[in-house]
Amino acid sequence: MITVDNKTFEKYITHEQIQGIITSLAQKINKDYQNKDGILFIVVLNGAFMFAADLFKQIKGMHKISFVKFSSYDSVYSSGKVKTLIGLNEDIKDKDVIIVEDIVDSGVTMGSLSEQLQQMNPKSLEICTLMFKPGNFKGDYKVKYIGKEISNEFIIGYGFDVDGLGRNLPDIYQLKS
């Protein structure tokens, strides 16, 4: 158990389990994009940076990576409003694009980003998320690559945070109810 920002969390997923999930995702992407170079991986900061780094190391071929940053959380709650902090500076027209996200929760942020990217006419657009909360998901789009489905409890560690704290933890911890 750990305490962060006066909230108690218990270990939920170990670093070794996380790496196994990432290896499985990389294998699926490598199979789907076999013999294809030039995929653009768009990583959603800040949370997905650790996941993206470990995933990208296992992707075969020569590909590009770019970063975007949005905000939709206030402490442990989703505000429901998406604010762009850093936008995309890549031309994605006629390119295979995979969005790399740490977690798809309500789906509001990812829905907004997907809609914006579709207007830029990519060849293909897929979503890869480390964690997925099906109980909270309100999106009307498909998440192709899901690492692990989890319950609605808040998590920190391995890039996930509460008010910027806890991202550096190697394991994932869940808010104790």
C-alpha positions as a Markdown table, in Angstrom:
| # | Residue | x | y | z |
|---|---|---|---|---|
| 1 | Met | 0.0 | 0.0 | 0.0 |
| 2 | Ile | 1.1 | 3.5 | -0.7 |
| 3 | Thr | -0.3 | 7.0 | 0.0 |
| 4 | Val | -0.2 | 9.7 | -2.6 |
| 5 | Asp | -1.9 | 13.1 | -2.2 |
| 6 | Asn | -3.8 | 11.8 | 0.9 |
| 7 | Lys | -5.2 | 8.9 | -1.0 |
| 8 | Thr | -4.4 | 5.2 | -0.3 |
| 9 | Phe | -3.6 | 2.9 | -3.2 |
| 10 | Glu | -2.8 | -0.8 | -3.2 |
| 11 | Lys | -0.7 | -2.7 | -5.8 |
| 12 | Tyr | -2.9 | -3.8 | -8.7 |
| 13 | Ile | -0.7 | -4.8 | -11.6 |
| 14 | Thr | 3.0 | -5.6 | -11.3 |
| 15 | His | 5.7 | -4.3 | -13.6 |
| 16 | Glu | 6.2 | -7.8 | -15.0 |
| 17 | Gln | 2.5 | -8.2 | -15.7 |
| 18 | Ile | 2.6 | -4.8 | -17.5 |
| 19 | Gln | 5.5 | -5.9 | -19.7 |
| 20 | Gly | 3.6 | -9.1 | -20.6 |
| 21 | Ile | 0.6 | -7.0 | -21.6 |
| 22 | Ile | 2.8 | -4.8 | -23.8 |
| 23 | Thr | 4.5 | -7.7 | -25.5 |
| 24 | Ser | 1.1 | -9.1 | -26.4 |
| 25 | Leu | 0.0 | -5.8 | -27.8 |
| 26 | Ala | 3.2 | -5.4 | -29.8 |
| 27 | Gln | 2.8 | -8.9 | -31.3 |
| 28 | Lys | -0.7 | -8.1 | -32.5 |
| 29 | Ile | 0.4 | -4.8 | -34.0 |
| 30 | Asn | 3.4 | -6.5 | -35.7 |
| 31 | Lys | 1.1 | -9.2 | -37.1 |
| 32 | Asp | -1.4 | -6.7 | -38.4 |
| 33 | Tyr | 1.3 | -4.4 | -40.0 |
| 34 | Gln | 3.6 | -7.2 | -41.1 |
| 35 | Asn | 6.0 | -5.9 | -43.8 |
| 36 | Lys | 4.8 | -2.4 | -43.5 |
| 37 | Asp | 7.0 | 0.6 | -42.6 |
| 38 | Gly | 6.1 | 4.1 | -42.0 |
| 39 | Ile | 3.3 | 3.8 | -39.3 |
| 40 | Leu | 2.9 | 7.0 | -37.4 |
| 41 | Phe | 2.4 | 6.3 | -33.7 |
| 42 | Ile | 0.7 | 9.3 | -32.0 |
| 43 | Val | 1.3 | 9.2 | -28.3 |
| 44 | Val | -1.0 | 11.0 | -25.9 |
| 45 | Leu | 1.0 | 12.7 | -23.2 |
| 46 | Asn | 1.6 | 12.7 | -20.3 |
| 47 | Gly | 0.3 | 9.3 | -19.2 |
| 48 | Ala | 1.2 | 7.2 | -22.1 |
| 49 | Phe | 4.9 | 8.1 | -22.3 |
| 50 | Met | 6.2 | 5.0 | -20.4 |
| 51 | Phe | 3.8 | 2.6 | -22.2 |
| 52 | Ala | 4.7 | 4.1 | -25.6 |
| 53 | Ala | 8.5 | 3.8 | -24.9 |
| 54 | Asp | 8.2 | 0.1 | -24.0 |
| 55 | Leu | 5.7 | -0.6 | -26.8 |
| 56 | Phe | 7.7 | 1.2 | -29.5 |
| 57 | Lys | 10.9 | -0.9 | -28.6 |
| 58 | Gln | 9.0 | -4.0 | -29.6 |
| 59 | Ile | 7.5 | -2.8 | -32.9 |
| 60 | Lys | 9.2 | -4.2 | -36.0 |
| 61 | Gly | 10.1 | -2.0 | -38.9 |
| 62 | Met | 10.9 | 1.7 | -39.4 |
| 63 | His | 8.2 | 3.9 | -38.0 |
| 64 | Lys | 7.6 | 7.4 | -36.6 |
| 65 | Ile | 6.4 | 8.6 | -33.3 |
| 66 | Ser | 4.8 | 12.0 | -32.4 |
| 67 | Phe | 3.2 | 13.4 | -29.3 |
| 68 | Val | 0.0 | 15.3 | -28.5 |
| 69 | Lys | -1.2 | 16.5 | -25.1 |
| 70 | Phe | -4.8 | 16.9 | -23.9 |
| 71 | Ser | -6.3 | 17.6 | -20.5 |
| 72 | Ser | -9.7 | 16.3 | -19.3 |
| 73 | Tyr | -9.0 | 15.4 | -15.6 |
| 74 | Asp | -9.2 | 17.3 | -12.4 |
| 75 | Ser | -7.5 | 15.3 | -9.6 |
| 76 | Val | -9.1 | 11.8 | -9.8 |
| 77 | Tyr | -12.2 | 12.9 | -11.8 |
| 78 | Ser | -12.8 | 13.4 | -15.5 |
| 79 | Ser | -14.1 | 16.9 | -16.2 |
| 80 | Gly | -15.8 | 15.7 | -19.4 |
| 81 | Lys | -14.2 | 18.6 | -21.3 |
| 82 | Val | -11.1 | 18.1 | -23.5 |
| 83 | Lys | -8.6 | 20.8 | -23.8 |
| 84 | Thr | -5.7 | 20.6 | -26.3 |
| 85 | Leu | -2.4 | 21.5 | -24.8 |
| 86 | Ile | 0.0 | 20.3 | -27.5 |
| 87 | Gly | -1.3 | 19.6 | -31.0 |
| 88 | Leu | -0.1 | 17.4 | -33.8 |
| 89 | Asn | 2.6 | 18.8 | -36.1 |
| 90 | Glu | 2.7 | 15.8 | -38.6 |
| 91 | Asp | 0.9 | 15.4 | -41.9 |
| 92 | Ile | -1.0 | 12.1 | -41.6 |
| 93 | Lys | -2.8 | 12.2 | -45.0 |
| 94 | Asp | -2.7 | 8.6 | -46.5 |
| 95 | Lys | -0.6 | 7.3 | -43.6 |
| 96 | Asp | -1.3 | 4.4 | -41.2 |
| 97 | Val | -1.8 | 5.9 | -37.8 |
| 98 | Ile | -2.0 | 4.3 | -34.4 |
| 99 | Ile | -2.9 | 6.4 | -31.4 |
| 100 | Val | -1.2 | 5.2 | -28.2 |
| 101 | Glu | -3.1 | 6.0 | -25.0 |
| 102 | Asp | -2.5 | 5.0 | -21.4 |
| 103 | Ile | -6.2 | 4.5 | -20.6 |
| 104 | Val | -9.5 | 4.8 | -22.4 |
| 105 | Asp | -11.9 | 5.7 | -19.6 |
| 106 | Ser | -15.1 | 7.5 | -20.6 |
| 107 | Gly | -13.7 | 7.8 | -24.2 |
| 108 | Val | -14.3 | 11.5 | -24.4 |
| 109 | Thr | -10.7 | 12.5 | -25.0 |
| 110 | Met | -10.0 | 9.7 | -27.5 |
| 111 | Gly | -13.3 | 10.4 | -29.3 |
| 112 | Ser | -12.3 | 14.0 | -29.8 |
| 113 | Leu | -8.8 | 13.2 | -30.9 |
| 114 | Ser | -10.0 | 10.4 | -33.3 |
| 115 | Glu | -12.5 | 12.8 | -34.9 |
| 116 | Gln | -9.9 | 15.5 | -35.4 |
| 117 | Leu | -7.5 | 13.0 | -37.0 |
| 118 | Gln | -10.1 | 11.4 | -39.3 |
| 119 | Gln | -10.6 | 14.9 | -40.8 |
| 120 | Met | -6.9 | 14.8 | -41.8 |
| 121 | Asn | -7.6 | 11.7 | -44.1 |
| 122 | Pro | -5.2 | 9.1 | -42.8 |
| 123 | Lys | -5.0 | 5.8 | -44.7 |
| 124 | Ser | -6.0 | 4.0 | -41.5 |
| 125 | Leu | -6.5 | 5.0 | -37.9 |
| 126 | Glu | -6.5 | 2.6 | -34.9 |
| 127 | Ile | -6.3 | 3.0 | -31.1 |
| 128 | Cys | -4.0 | 1.2 | -28.8 |
| 129 | Thr | -4.5 | 1.5 | -25.1 |
| 130 | Leu | -2.8 | -0.1 | -22.2 |
| 131 | Met | -5.9 | 0.0 | -20.0 |
| 132 | Phe | -9.6 | 0.2 | -20.9 |
| 133 | Lys | -12.6 | 0.8 | -18.6 |
| 134 | Pro | -15.6 | -0.7 | -20.4 |
| 135 | Gly | -17.9 | 0.2 | -17.5 |
| 136 | Asn | -17.2 | 3.9 | -18.1 |
| 137 | Phe | -16.9 | 3.9 | -21.8 |
| 138 | Lys | -19.4 | 6.1 | -23.6 |
| 139 | Gly | -17.7 | 6.3 | -27.0 |
| 140 | Asp | -19.2 | 5.2 | -30.3 |
| 141 | Tyr | -15.9 | 4.0 | -31.8 |
| 142 | Lys | -13.8 | 0.8 | -31.6 |
| 143 | Val | -10.6 | 0.5 | -29.7 |
| 144 | Lys | -8.7 | -2.2 | -31.6 |
| 145 | Tyr | -5.7 | -2.8 | -29.3 |
| 146 | Ile | -6.7 | -3.2 | -25.6 |
| 147 | Gly | -4.0 | -4.3 | -23.2 |
| 148 | Lys | -6.3 | -4.9 | -20.2 |
| 149 | Glu | -9.8 | -4.2 | -19.2 |
| 150 | Ile | -10.1 | -2.9 | -15.7 |
| 151 | Ser | -12.9 | -1.7 | -13.3 |
| 152 | Asn | -13.7 | 1.9 | -12.7 |
| 153 | Glu | -11.4 | 2.5 | -9.8 |
| 154 | Phe | -8.7 | 5.2 | -10.2 |
| 155 | Ile | -5.1 | 4.0 | -10.9 |
| 156 | Ile | -1.7 | 5.4 | -10.6 |
| 157 | Gly | 1.9 | 4.3 | -11.4 |
| 158 | Tyr | 3.6 | 3.4 | -14.7 |
| 159 | Gly | 2.6 | 6.8 | -16.2 |
| 160 | Phe | -0.8 | 7.1 | -14.5 |
| 161 | Asp | -1.0 | 9.9 | -11.9 |
| 162 | Val | -3.0 | 11.8 | -9.4 |
| 163 | Asp | -2.3 | 15.5 | -9.7 |
| 164 | Gly | 1.0 | 14.8 | -11.4 |
| 165 | Leu | 2.2 | 12.4 | -8.7 |
| 166 | Gly | 2.9 | 8.7 | -9.0 |
| 167 | Arg | 3.8 | 8.4 | -12.7 |
| 168 | Asn | 7.3 | 7.1 | -11.9 |
| 169 | Leu | 6.1 | 4.0 | -10.0 |
| 170 | Pro | 7.0 | 0.8 | -11.9 |
| 171 | Asp | 3.8 | -1.0 | -10.9 |
| 172 | Ile | 0.2 | 0.1 | -11.2 |
| 173 | Tyr | -1.7 | 0.8 | -8.0 |
| 174 | Gln | -5.5 | 1.1 | -7.6 |
| 175 | Leu | -7.3 | 3.5 | -5.3 |
| 176 | Lys | -8.5 | 1.6 | -2.2 |
| 177 | Ser | -12.2 | 2.0 | -1.6 |
